[in-house]
Amino acid sequence: MNNKVVMKGKRSRGLYFLEAKTVIGNAEISTKDDSDLWHRRLGHVGEKSLQELQKQGALKNSTAIKISTCDDCILGKSQYLPYGKSNYSASKPLEYIHADLWGPSRTDNMGGERWFLSIIDDYSRKL
């Protein structure tokens, strides 16, 4: 660290109140259509939000805002469908099992592994 003061504040009744000023800035973009680039730079913001920024003058020299299909947005909004009800029911232990393999995790577990396998018996519903 370079010991540079970034903000100052005053303490009053146990709380710190920052002494700050509002900074208003502009984003300059090229004359070509950079809607997709700004969409990604601003955390996959929607088309309406980009149009509002354009109206406020934050995106100077920009043309009409039009975002093409974004695969990351589609994947981010997708959901897994729930499993349907099964017509089969086990009549004795280990006749029918459910298994799920998870991993790899970022850190090793106590046994030094990065994967987890869970097996549930349909009859007893025990792990």
N, CA, C and O atoms as CSV, one atom per row, in Angstrom:
chain,resi,resn,atom,element,x,y,z
A,1,MET,N,N,0.835,-1.181,0.000
A,1,MET,CA,C,0.000,0.000,0.000
A,1,MET,C,C,0.878,1.241,0.000
A,1,MET,O,O,2.008,1.223,0.486
A,2,ASN,N,N,0.337,2.312,-0.552
A,2,ASN,CA,C,1.109,3.538,-0.628
A,2,ASN,C,C,0.637,4.589,0.379
A,2,ASN,O,O,1.023,5.753,0.275
A,3,ASN,N,N,-0.199,4.195,1.362
A,3,ASN,CA,C,-0.688,5.085,2.418
A,3,ASN,C,C,-1.387,6.316,1.881
A,3,ASN,O,O,-1.308,7.385,2.487
A,4,LYS,N,N,-2.067,6.184,0.759
A,4,LYS,CA,C,-2.802,7.288,0.154
A,4,LYS,C,C,-4.186,7.394,0.791
A,4,LYS,O,O,-4.881,6.387,0.926
A,5,VAL,N,N,-4.590,8.589,1.180
A,5,VAL,CA,C,-5.909,8.804,1.771
A,5,VAL,C,C,-6.940,8.772,0.651
A,5,VAL,O,O,-6.853,9.532,-0.314
A,6,VAL,N,N,-7.909,7.889,0.793
A,6,VAL,CA,C,-8.944,7.745,-0.215
A,6,VAL,C,C,-10.222,8.468,0.211
A,6,VAL,O,O,-10.864,9.128,-0.606
A,7,MET,N,N,-10.593,8.346,1.491
A,7,MET,CA,C,-11.777,9.006,2.024
A,7,MET,C,C,-11.509,9.488,3.438
A,7,MET,O,O,-10.625,8.977,4.126
A,8,LYS,N,N,-12.276,10.473,3.861
A,8,LYS,CA,C,-12.214,10.957,5.225
A,8,LYS,C,C,-13.612,10.899,5.801
A,8,LYS,O,O,-14.600,11.021,5.078
A,9,GLY,N,N,-13.686,10.712,7.105
A,9,GLY,CA,C,-14.975,10.673,7.769
A,9,GLY,C,C,-14.870,11.214,9.176
A,9,GLY,O,O,-13.788,11.276,9.759
A,10,LYS,N,N,-16.023,11.607,9.715
A,10,LYS,CA,C,-16.088,12.087,11.090
A,10,LYS,C,C,-16.945,11.119,11.885
A,10,LYS,O,O,-17.958,10.613,11.402
A,11,ARG,N,N,-16.513,10.872,13.127
A,11,ARG,CA,C,-17.263,9.981,14.002
A,11,ARG,C,C,-18.228,10.804,14.843
A,11,ARG,O,O,-17.852,11.790,15.478
A,12,SER,N,N,-19.495,10.363,14.825
A,12,SER,CA,C,-20.510,11.046,15.604
A,12,SER,C,C,-21.461,10.014,16.178
A,12,SER,O,O,-22.080,9.258,15.430
A,13,ARG,N,N,-21.585,9.972,17.497
A,13,ARG,CA,C,-22.466,9.042,18.199
A,13,ARG,C,C,-22.240,7.591,17.782
A,13,ARG,O,O,-23.198,6.840,17.599
A,14,GLY,N,N,-20.993,7.200,17.632
A,14,GLY,CA,C,-20.658,5.812,17.324
A,14,GLY,C,C,-20.697,5.457,15.849
A,14,GLY,O,O,-20.397,4.318,15.491
A,15,LEU,N,N,-21.058,6.400,14.976
A,15,LEU,CA,C,-21.097,6.142,13.538
A,15,LEU,C,C,-20.111,7.044,12.828
A,15,LEU,O,O,-19.826,8.153,13.279
A,16,TYR,N,N,-19.592,6.556,11.708
A,16,TYR,CA,C,-18.703,7.361,10.887
A,16,TYR,C,C,-19.492,7.917,9.709
A,16,TYR,O,O,-20.171,7.167,9.008
A,17,PHE,N,N,-19.409,9.216,9.490
A,17,PHE,CA,C,-20.051,9.873,8.361
A,17,PHE,C,C,-18.957,10.283,7.387
A,17,PHE,O,O,-18.051,11.036,7.743
A,18,LEU,N,N,-19.043,9.785,6.155
A,18,LEU,CA,C,-18.022,10.080,5.161
A,18,LEU,C,C,-18.189,11.475,4.597
A,18,LEU,O,O,-19.304,11.941,4.358
A,19,GLU,N,N,-17.073,12.125,4.393
A,19,GLU,CA,C,-17.061,13.421,3.738
A,19,GLU,C,C,-16.690,13.142,2.285
A,19,GLU,O,O,-15.517,12.967,1.953
A,20,ALA,N,N,-17.704,13.102,1.428
A,20,ALA,CA,C,-17.462,12.726,0.034
A,20,ALA,C,C,-18.223,13.649,-0.894
A,20,ALA,O,O,-19.179,14.314,-0.495
A,21,LYS,N,N,-17.782,13.677,-2.134
A,21,LYS,CA,C,-18.445,14.451,-3.177
A,21,LYS,C,C,-18.923,13.491,-4.252
A,21,LYS,O,O,-18.292,12.463,-4.501
A,22,THR,N,N,-20.016,13.821,-4.876
A,22,THR,CA,C,-20.524,13.021,-5.988
A,22,THR,C,C,-19.702,13.333,-7.226
A,22,THR,O,O,-19.501,14.495,-7.581
A,23,VAL,N,N,-19.235,12.287,-7.870
A,23,VAL,CA,C,-18.459,12.448,-9.094
A,23,VAL,C,C,-19.332,12.026,-10.263
A,23,VAL,O,O,-19.863,10.915,-10.279
A,24,ILE,N,N,-19.480,12.902,-11.233
A,24,ILE,CA,C,-20.265,12.598,-12.427
A,24,ILE,C,C,-19.293,12.447,-13.582
A,24,ILE,O,O,-18.493,13.341,-13.857
A,25,GLY,N,N,-19.372,11.307,-14.255
A,25,GLY,CA,C,-18.456,11.047,-15.350
A,25,GLY,C,C,-19.184,10.618,-16.605
A,25,GLY,O,O,-20.385,10.346,-16.581
A,26,ASN,N,N,-18.460,10.562,-17.680
A,26,ASN,CA,C,-18.999,10.131,-18.962
A,26,ASN,C,C,-18.170,8.981,-19.500
A,26,ASN,O,O,-16.972,8.883,-19.232
A,27,ALA,N,N,-18.808,8.127,-20.249
A,27,ALA,CA,C,-18.102,7.037,-20.907
A,27,ALA,C,C,-18.058,7.339,-22.398
A,27,ALA,O,O,-19.090,7.579,-23.025
A,28,GLU,N,N,-16.894,7.325,-22.939
A,28,GLU,CA,C,-16.735,7.576,-24.377
A,28,GLU,C,C,-16.654,6.245,-25.109
A,28,GLU,O,O,-15.906,5.355,-24.703
A,29,ILE,N,N,-17.406,6.107,-26.165
A,29,ILE,CA,C,-17.309,4.910,-26.984
A,29,ILE,C,C,-17.118,5.326,-28.428
A,29,ILE,O,O,-17.345,6.479,-28.795
A,30,SER,N,N,-16.704,4.385,-29.228
A,30,SER,CA,C,-16.451,4.685,-30.630
A,30,SER,C,C,-17.763,4.842,-31.384
A,30,SER,O,O,-18.836,4.579,-30.841
A,31,THR,N,N,-17.675,5.269,-32.626
A,31,THR,CA,C,-18.875,5.505,-33.418
A,31,THR,C,C,-19.525,4.209,-33.877
A,31,THR,O,O,-20.704,4.214,-34.229
A,32,LYS,N,N,-18.795,3.098,-33.884
A,32,LYS,CA,C,-19.419,1.831,-34.249
A,32,LYS,C,C,-20.310,1.349,-33.113
A,32,LYS,O,O,-20.189,1.837,-31.990
A,33,ASP,N,N,-21.197,0.406,-33.380
A,33,ASP,CA,C,-22.145,-0.069,-32.374
A,33,ASP,C,C,-21.418,-0.942,-31.355
A,33,ASP,O,O,-20.995,-2.057,-31.662
A,34,ASP,N,N,-21.280,-0.422,-30.149
A,34,ASP,CA,C,-20.607,-1.137,-29.062
A,34,ASP,C,C,-21.595,-1.574,-27.993
A,34,ASP,O,O,-21.205,-1.754,-26.840
A,35,SER,N,N,-22.853,-1.748,-28.343
A,35,SER,CA,C,-23.883,-2.115,-27.361
A,35,SER,C,C,-23.524,-3.394,-26.634
A,35,SER,O,O,-23.657,-3.472,-25.413
A,36,ASP,N,N,-23.070,-4.401,-27.370
A,36,ASP,CA,C,-22.721,-5.680,-26.741
A,36,ASP,C,C,-21.529,-5.525,-25.797
A,36,ASP,O,O,-21.489,-6.142,-24.732
A,37,LEU,N,N,-20.579,-4.715,-26.185
A,37,LEU,CA,C,-19.406,-4.476,-25.348
A,37,LEU,C,C,-19.817,-3.812,-24.030
A,37,LEU,O,O,-19.372,-4.236,-22.964
A,38,TRP,N,N,-20.660,-2.776,-24.092
A,38,TRP,CA,C,-21.114,-2.112,-22.880
A,38,TRP,C,C,-22.028,-3.011,-22.057
A,38,TRP,O,O,-22.035,-2.935,-20.828
A,39,HIS,N,N,-22.788,-3.848,-22.720
A,39,HIS,CA,C,-23.641,-4.814,-22.025
A,39,HIS,C,C,-22.785,-5.715,-21.133
A,39,HIS,O,O,-23.135,-5.960,-19.979
A,40,ARG,N,N,-21.669,-6.205,-21.663
A,40,ARG,CA,C,-20.776,-7.068,-20.888
A,40,ARG,C,C,-20.000,-6.273,-19.834
A,40,ARG,O,O,-19.859,-6.731,-18.701
A,41,ARG,N,N,-19.501,-5.101,-20.189
A,41,ARG,CA,C,-18.718,-4.288,-19.253
A,41,ARG,C,C,-19.518,-3.877,-18.025
A,41,ARG,O,O,-18.969,-3.770,-16.928
A,42,LEU,N,N,-20.799,-3.650,-18.207
A,42,LEU,CA,C,-21.641,-3.191,-17.106
A,42,LEU,C,C,-22.376,-4.336,-16.426
A,42,LEU,O,O,-23.450,-4.135,-15.859
A,43,GLY,N,N,-21.808,-5.532,-16.479
A,43,GLY,CA,C,-22.364,-6.673,-15.755
A,43,GLY,C,C,-23.603,-7.249,-16.390
A,43,GLY,O,O,-24.512,-7.689,-15.687
A,44,HIS,N,N,-23.657,-7.254,-17.721
A,44,HIS,CA,C,-24.772,-7.814,-18.485
A,44,HIS,C,C,-26.070,-7.056,-18.207
A,44,HIS,O,O,-27.132,-7.648,-18.015
A,45,VAL,N,N,-25.950,-5.735,-18.192
A,45,VAL,CA,C,-27.094,-4.852,-17.982
A,45,VAL,C,C,-28.048,-4.965,-19.179
A,45,VAL,O,O,-27.626,-5.273,-20.294
A,46,GLY,N,N,-29.316,-4.715,-18.934
A,46,GLY,CA,C,-30.331,-4.836,-19.967
A,46,GLY,C,C,-30.316,-3.694,-20.969
A,46,GLY,O,O,-29.685,-2.658,-20.760
A,47,GLU,N,N,-31.031,-3.918,-22.063
A,47,GLU,CA,C,-31.101,-2.944,-23.151
A,47,GLU,C,C,-31.729,-1.634,-22.688
A,47,GLU,O,O,-31.274,-0.560,-23.080
A,48,LYS,N,N,-32.773,-1.710,-21.855
A,48,LYS,CA,C,-33.438,-0.498,-21.361
A,48,LYS,C,C,-32.483,0.345,-20.520
A,48,LYS,O,O,-32.504,1.573,-20.594
A,49,SER,N,N,-31.660,-0.305,-19.733
A,49,SER,CA,C,-30.695,0.425,-18.895
A,49,SER,C,C,-29.653,1.126,-19.763
A,49,SER,O,O,-29.273,2.262,-19.479
A,50,LEU,N,N,-29.195,0.463,-20.809
A,50,LEU,CA,C,-28.236,1.091,-21.722
A,50,LEU,C,C,-28.876,2.277,-22.445
A,50,LEU,O,O,-28.229,3.302,-22.660
A,51,GLN,N,N,-30.141,2.134,-22.815
A,51,GLN,CA,C,-30.845,3.239,-23.469
A,51,GLN,C,C,-30.981,4.421,-22.518
A,51,GLN,O,O,-30.866,5.572,-22.939
A,52,GLU,N,N,-31.226,4.145,-21.237
A,52,GLU,CA,C,-31.321,5.212,-20.245
A,52,GLU,C,C,-29.976,5.918,-20.077
A,52,GLU,O,O,-29.933,7.143,-19.964
A,53,LEU,N,N,-28.891,5.167,-20.060
A,53,LEU,CA,C,-27.554,5.771,-19.982
A,53,LEU,C,C,-27.279,6.637,-21.202
A,53,LEU,O,O,-26.651,7.691,-21.100
A,54,GLN,N,N,-27.754,6.184,-22.350
A,54,GLN,CA,C,-27.574,6.961,-23.572
A,54,GLN,C,C,-28.365,8.264,-23.488
A,54,GLN,O,O,-27.862,9.314,-23.890
A,55,LYS,N,N,-29.592,8.213,-22.973
A,55,LYS,CA,C,-30.418,9.420,-22.818
A,55,LYS,C,C,-29.775,10.417,-21.871
A,55,LYS,O,O,-29.873,11.627,-22.074
A,56,GLN,N,N,-29.113,9.907,-20.829
A,56,GLN,CA,C,-28.463,10.767,-19.840
A,56,GLN,C,C,-27.145,11.329,-20.343
A,56,GLN,O,O,-26.535,12.174,-19.688
A,57,GLY,N,N,-26.703,10.859,-21.512
A,57,GLY,CA,C,-25.464,11.363,-22.085
A,57,GLY,C,C,-24.215,10.647,-21.603
A,57,GLY,O,O,-23.102,11.096,-21.875
A,58,ALA,N,N,-24.383,9.542,-20.893
A,58,ALA,CA,C,-23.219,8.806,-20.388
A,58,ALA,C,C,-22.522,8.033,-21.489
A,58,ALA,O,O,-21.330,7.745,-21.382
A,59,LEU,N,N,-23.237,7.694,-22.538
A,59,LEU,CA,C,-22.656,6.962,-23.669
A,59,LEU,C,C,-22.650,7.872,-24.889
A,59,LEU,O,O,-23.474,7.727,-25.792
A,60,LYS,N,N,-21.724,8.801,-24.903
A,60,LYS,CA,C,-21.656,9.769,-26.000
A,60,LYS,C,C,-21.251,9.082,-27.301
A,60,LYS,O,O,-20.556,8.065,-27.297
A,61,ASN,N,N,-21.694,9.652,-28.397
A,61,ASN,CA,C,-21.372,9.183,-29.749
A,61,ASN,C,C,-21.882,7.780,-30.030
A,61,ASN,O,O,-21.414,7.137,-30.970
A,62,SER,N,N,-22.832,7.288,-29.238
A,62,SER,CA,C,-23.334,5.933,-29.483
A,62,SER,C,C,-24.526,5.991,-30.421
A,62,SER,O,O,-25.277,6.966,-30.451
A,63,THR,N,N,-24.674,4.934,-31.172
A,63,THR,CA,C,-25.808,4.817,-32.081
A,63,THR,C,C,-26.962,4.167,-31.331
A,63,THR,O,O,-26.911,4.073,-30.105
A,64,ALA,N,N,-27.982,3.724,-32.015
A,64,ALA,CA,C,-29.128,3.072,-31.369
A,64,ALA,C,C,-28.647,1.846,-30.599
A,64,ALA,O,O,-27.852,1.052,-31.102
A,65,ILE,N,N,-29.134,1.709,-29.393
A,65,ILE,CA,C,-28.730,0.599,-28.524
A,65,ILE,C,C,-29.526,-0.644,-28.908
A,65,ILE,O,O,-30.756,-0.650,-28.849
A,66,LYS,N,N,-28.817,-1.685,-29.296
A,66,LYS,CA,C,-29.433,-2.970,-29.633
A,66,LYS,C,C,-28.461,-4.060,-29.238
A,66,LYS,O,O,-27.366,-4.162,-29.792
A,67,ILE,N,N,-28.874,-4.893,-28.255
A,67,ILE,CA,C,-28.015,-5.976,-27.777
A,67,ILE,C,C,-28.394,-7.253,-28.512
A,67,ILE,O,O,-29.569,-7.609,-28.594
A,68,SER,N,N,-27.395,-7.934,-29.043
A,68,SER,CA,C,-27.653,-9.219,-29.697
A,68,SER,C,C,-27.826,-10.306,-28.633
A,68,SER,O,O,-27.616,-10.046,-27.448
A,69,THR,N,N,-28.198,-11.494,-29.032
A,69,THR,CA,C,-28.413,-12.596,-28.095
A,69,THR,C,C,-27.135,-12.870,-27.304
A,69,THR,O,O,-26.064,-13.059,-27.880
A,70,CYS,N,N,-27.263,-12.890,-25.980
A,70,CYS,CA,C,-26.114,-13.108,-25.092
A,70,CYS,C,C,-26.240,-14.490,-24.454
A,70,CYS,O,O,-27.134,-14.718,-23.638
A,71,ASP,N,N,-25.356,-15.407,-24.818
A,71,ASP,CA,C,-25.391,-16.770,-24.283
A,71,ASP,C,C,-25.219,-16.789,-22.763
A,71,ASP,O,O,-25.856,-17.592,-22.081
A,72,ASP,N,N,-24.363,-15.911,-22.227
A,72,ASP,CA,C,-24.139,-15.874,-20.782
A,72,ASP,C,C,-25.412,-15.487,-20.035
A,72,ASP,O,O,-25.706,-16.046,-18.978
A,73,CYS,N,N,-26.167,-14.536,-20.577
A,73,CYS,CA,C,-27.429,-14.130,-19.930
A,73,CYS,C,C,-28.446,-15.266,-19.970
A,73,CYS,O,O,-29.160,-15.498,-18.995
A,74,ILE,N,N,-28.511,-15.973,-21.099
A,74,ILE,CA,C,-29.454,-17.082,-21.232
A,74,ILE,C,C,-29.119,-18.180,-20.232
A,74,ILE,O,O,-30.013,-18.696,-19.561
A,75,LEU,N,N,-27.839,-18.544,-20.122
A,75,LEU,CA,C,-27.421,-19.580,-19.174
A,75,LEU,C,C,-27.639,-19.139,-17.736
A,75,LEU,O,O,-28.003,-19.953,-16.888
A,76,GLY,N,N,-27.422,-17.866,-17.451
A,76,GLY,CA,C,-27.594,-17.355,-16.103
A,76,GLY,C,C,-29.034,-17.360,-15.637
A,76,GLY,O,O,-29.298,-17.422,-14.436
A,77,LYS,N,N,-29.965,-17.296,-16.567
A,77,LYS,CA,C,-31.379,-17.267,-16.212
A,77,LYS,C,C,-32.028,-18.645,-16.293
A,77,LYS,O,O,-33.198,-18.800,-15.944
A,78,SER,N,N,-31.278,-19.645,-16.750
A,78,SER,CA,C,-31.860,-20.976,-16.905
A,78,SER,C,C,-32.019,-21.649,-15.550
A,78,SER,O,O,-31.302,-21.334,-14.600
A,79,GLN,N,N,-32.948,-22.562,-15.472
A,79,GLN,CA,C,-33.203,-23.306,-14.248
A,79,GLN,C,C,-33.338,-24.773,-14.596
A,79,GLN,O,O,-33.772,-25.144,-15.687
A,80,TYR,N,N,-32.950,-25.598,-13.632
A,80,TYR,CA,C,-33.170,-27.030,-13.807
A,80,TYR,C,C,-34.638,-27.327,-13.542
A,80,TYR,O,O,-35.235,-26.755,-12.630
A,81,LEU,N,N,-35.212,-28.203,-14.323
A,81,LEU,CA,C,-36.583,-28.623,-14.092
A,81,LEU,C,C,-36.599,-29.674,-12.987
A,81,LEU,O,O,-35.689,-30.501,-12.923
A,82,PRO,N,N,-37.594,-29.666,-12.127
A,82,PRO,CA,C,-37.645,-30.664,-11.050
A,82,PRO,C,C,-37.936,-32.047,-11.615
A,82,PRO,O,O,-38.562,-32.193,-12.665
A,83,TYR,N,N,-37.470,-33.046,-10.897
A,83,TYR,CA,C,-37.756,-34.409,-11.298
A,83,TYR,C,C,-39.235,-34.691,-11.092
A,83,TYR,O,O,-39.823,-34.250,-10.105
A,84,GLY,N,N,-39.838,-35.424,-12.023
A,84,GLY,CA,C,-41.233,-35.802,-11.885
A,84,GLY,C,C,-41.392,-36.914,-10.863
A,84,GLY,O,O,-40.413,-37.534,-10.450
A,85,LYS,N,N,-42.612,-37.160,-10.465
A,85,LYS,CA,C,-42.874,-38.238,-9.504
A,85,LYS,C,C,-42.667,-39.575,-10.184
A,85,LYS,O,O,-43.080,-39.786,-11.325
A,86,SER,N,N,-42.026,-40.464,-9.467
A,86,SER,CA,C,-41.747,-41.793,-10.001
A,86,SER,C,C,-42.906,-42.734,-9.694
A,86,SER,O,O,-43.541,-42.648,-8.644
A,87,ASN,N,N,-43.158,-43.618,-10.622
A,87,ASN,CA,C,-44.191,-44.634,-10.403
A,87,ASN,C,C,-43.624,-45.847,-9.682
A,87,ASN,O,O,-44.372,-46.721,-9.244
A,88,TYR,N,N,-42.290,-45.899,-9.559
A,88,TYR,CA,C,-41.645,-47.060,-8.959
A,88,TYR,C,C,-41.354,-46.787,-7.492
A,88,TYR,O,O,-40.957,-45.678,-7.135
A,89,SER,N,N,-41.547,-47.781,-6.645
A,89,SER,CA,C,-41.218,-47.696,-5.227
A,89,SER,C,C,-40.523,-48.997,-4.832
A,89,SER,O,O,-40.989,-50.090,-5.154
A,90,ALA,N,N,-39.403,-48.859,-4.132
A,90,ALA,CA,C,-38.637,-50.040,-3.737
A,90,ALA,C,C,-39.367,-50.809,-2.640
A,90,ALA,O,O,-40.007,-50.215,-1.773
A,91,SER,N,N,-39.264,-52.148,-2.688
A,91,SER,CA,C,-39.928,-52.986,-1.677
A,91,SER,C,C,-38.939,-53.582,-0.676
A,91,SER,O,O,-39.347,-54.227,0.290
A,92,LYS,N,N,-37.621,-53.367,-0.905
A,92,LYS,CA,C,-36.612,-53.844,0.034
A,92,LYS,C,C,-35.371,-52.956,-0.083
A,92,LYS,O,O,-35.200,-52.286,-1.102
A,93,PRO,N,N,-34.501,-52.932,0.933
A,93,PRO,CA,C,-33.317,-52.074,0.924
A,93,PRO,C,C,-32.394,-52.367,-0.262
A,93,PRO,O,O,-32.212,-53.519,-0.658
A,94,LEU,N,N,-31.823,-51.305,-0.813
A,94,LEU,CA,C,-30.861,-51.323,-1.920
A,94,LEU,C,C,-31.428,-51.896,-3.218
A,94,LEU,O,O,-30.662,-52.221,-4.125
A,95,GLU,N,N,-32.734,-52.028,-3.327
A,95,GLU,CA,C,-33.347,-52.471,-4.570
A,95,GLU,C,C,-33.314,-51.345,-5.613
A,95,GLU,O,O,-33.205,-51.588,-6.815
A,96,TYR,N,N,-33.413,-50.116,-5.115
A,96,TYR,CA,C,-33.442,-48.945,-5.998
A,96,TYR,C,C,-32.725,-47.814,-5.272
A,96,TYR,O,O,-33.087,-47.479,-4.144
A,97,ILE,N,N,-31.694,-47.209,-5.916
A,97,ILE,CA,C,-30.923,-46.154,-5.258
A,97,ILE,C,C,-30.899,-44.904,-6.130
A,97,ILE,O,O,-31.137,-44.965,-7.337
A,98,HIS,N,N,-30.609,-43.774,-5.499
A,98,HIS,CA,C,-30.405,-42.496,-6.185
A,98,HIS,C,C,-28.972,-42.076,-5.894
A,98,HIS,O,O,-28.540,-42.108,-4.742
A,99,ALA,N,N,-28.231,-41.681,-6.926
A,99,ALA,CA,C,-26.832,-41.289,-6.733
A,99,ALA,C,C,-26.593,-39.917,-7.335
A,99,ALA,O,O,-27.193,-39.546,-8.344
A,100,ASP,N,N,-25.696,-39.166,-6.691
A,100,ASP,CA,C,-25.324,-37.837,-7.171
A,100,ASP,C,C,-23.826,-37.658,-6.949
A,100,ASP,O,O,-23.322,-37.841,-5.840
A,101,LEU,N,N,-23.122,-37.296,-8.023
A,101,LEU,CA,C,-21.684,-37.039,-7.950
A,101,LEU,C,C,-21.468,-35.540,-8.078
A,101,LEU,O,O,-21.944,-34.918,-9.028
A,102,TRP,N,N,-20.744,-34.956,-7.114
A,102,TRP,CA,C,-20.507,-33.523,-7.092
A,102,TRP,C,C,-19.006,-33.253,-7.080
A,102,TRP,O,O,-18.243,-33.949,-6.410
A,103,GLY,N,N,-18.588,-32.221,-7.840
A,103,GLY,CA,C,-17.183,-31.825,-7.817
A,103,GLY,C,C,-16.719,-31.345,-9.162
A,103,GLY,O,O,-17.512,-31.325,-10.104
A,104,PRO,N,N,-15.494,-30.963,-9.293
A,104,PRO,CA,C,-14.486,-30.902,-8.228
A,104,PRO,C,C,-14.663,-29.644,-7.391
A,104,PRO,O,O,-15.081,-28.605,-7.902
A,105,SER,N,N,-14.343,-29.738,-6.102
A,105,SER,CA,C,-14.394,-28.570,-5.234
A,105,SER,C,C,-13.060,-27.833,-5.327
A,105,SER,O,O,-12.067,-28.379,-5.809
A,106,ARG,N,N,-13.054,-26.609,-4.868
A,106,ARG,CA,C,-11.825,-25.808,-4.912
A,106,ARG,C,C,-10.784,-26.301,-3.914
A,106,ARG,O,O,-9.580,-26.189,-4.146
A,107,THR,N,N,-11.265,-26.848,-2.804
A,107,THR,CA,C,-10.334,-27.326,-1.768
A,107,THR,C,C,-10.555,-28.809,-1.523
A,107,THR,O,O,-11.653,-29.332,-1.713
A,108,ASP,N,N,-9.501,-29.467,-1.101
A,108,ASP,CA,C,-9.591,-30.887,-0.790
A,108,ASP,C,C,-10.336,-31.085,0.524
A,108,ASP,O,O,-10.279,-30.234,1.412
A,109,ASN,N,N,-11.043,-32.222,0.647
A,109,ASN,CA,C,-11.693,-32.537,1.919
A,109,ASN,C,C,-10.666,-33.160,2.860
A,109,ASN,O,O,-9.483,-33.224,2.526
A,110,MET,N,N,-11.101,-33.618,4.027
A,110,MET,CA,C,-10.172,-34.156,5.021
A,110,MET,C,C,-9.454,-35.395,4.511
A,110,MET,O,O,-8.347,-35.692,4.960
A,111,GLY,N,N,-10.058,-36.116,3.590
A,111,GLY,CA,C,-9.425,-37.301,3.026
A,111,GLY,C,C,-8.558,-36.991,1.809
A,111,GLY,O,O,-7.980,-37.897,1.208
A,112,GLY,N,N,-8.467,-35.706,1.445
A,112,GLY,CA,C,-7.637,-35.303,0.315
A,112,GLY,C,C,-8.347,-35.389,-1.030
A,112,GLY,O,O,-7.707,-35.267,-2.075
A,113,GLU,N,N,-9.652,-35.596,-1.018
A,113,GLU,CA,C,-10.412,-35.727,-2.265
A,113,GLU,C,C,-11.132,-34.422,-2.597
A,113,GLU,O,O,-11.352,-33.583,-1.723
A,114,ARG,N,N,-11.495,-34.262,-3.869
A,114,ARG,CA,C,-12.192,-33.061,-4.318
A,114,ARG,C,C,-13.585,-33.372,-4.862
A,114,ARG,O,O,-14.259,-32.483,-5.382
A,115,TRP,N,N,-14.010,-34.606,-4.747
A,115,TRP,CA,C,-15.310,-35.047,-5.273
A,115,TRP,C,C,-16.146,-35.616,-4.143
A,115,TRP,O,O,-15.600,-36.094,-3.149
A,116,PHE,N,N,-17.475,-35.571,-4.283
A,116,PHE,CA,C,-18.373,-36.117,-3.275
A,116,PHE,C,C,-19.441,-36.940,-3.974
A,116,PHE,O,O,-20.090,-36.460,-4.904
A,117,LEU,N,N,-19.626,-38.175,-3.532
A,117,LEU,CA,C,-20.645,-39.063,-4.086
A,117,LEU,C,C,-21.663,-39.361,-2.996
A,117,LEU,O,O,-21.312,-39.875,-1.934
A,118,SER,N,N,-22.925,-39.036,-3.260
A,118,SER,CA,C,-23.978,-39.382,-2.303
A,118,SER,C,C,-24.861,-40.453,-2.931
A,118,SER,O,O,-25.233,-40.365,-4.101
A,119,ILE,N,N,-25.185,-41.456,-2.138
A,119,ILE,CA,C,-26.054,-42.550,-2.577
A,119,ILE,C,C,-27.179,-42.650,-1.550
A,119,ILE,O,O,-26.925,-42.805,-0.355
A,120,ILE,N,N,-28.426,-42.561,-2.024
A,120,ILE,CA,C,-29.585,-42.629,-1.141
A,120,ILE,C,C,-30.409,-43.857,-1.515
A,120,ILE,O,O,-30.763,-44.059,-2.677
A,121,ASP,N,N,-30.702,-44.665,-0.508
A,121,ASP,CA,C,-31.525,-45.851,-0.690
A,121,ASP,C,C,-32.987,-45.416,-0.780
A,121,ASP,O,O,-33.480,-44.713,0.101
A,122,ASP,N,N,-33.682,-45.831,-1.843
A,122,ASP,CA,C,-35.071,-45.426,-2.054
A,122,ASP,C,C,-35.998,-46.028,-0.996
A,122,ASP,O,O,-36.987,-45.399,-0.619
A,123,TYR,N,N,-35.699,-47.211,-0.522
A,123,TYR,CA,C,-36.560,-47.895,0.441
A,123,TYR,C,C,-36.491,-47.223,1.823
A,123,TYR,O,O,-37.528,-46.913,2.410
A,124,SER,N,N,-35.281,-46.998,2.338
A,124,SER,CA,C,-35.122,-46.444,3.684
A,124,SER,C,C,-34.966,-44.921,3.675
A,124,SER,O,O,-35.122,-44.276,4.712
A,125,ARG,N,N,-34.657,-44.343,2.501
A,125,ARG,CA,C,-34.396,-42.906,2.344
A,125,ARG,C,C,-33.201,-42.450,3.182
A,125,ARG,O,O,-33.148,-41.304,3.629
A,126,LYS,N,N,-32.252,-43.349,3.388
A,126,LYS,CA,C,-31.055,-43.034,4.164
A,126,LYS,C,C,-29.870,-42.871,3.213
A,126,LYS,O,O,-29.799,-43.496,2.155
A,127,LEU,N,N,-28.961,-42.026,3.624
A,127,LEU,CA,C,-27.750,-41.741,2.857
A,127,LEU,C,C,-26.748,-42.845,3.056
A,127,LEU,O,O,-25.655,-42.795,2.493
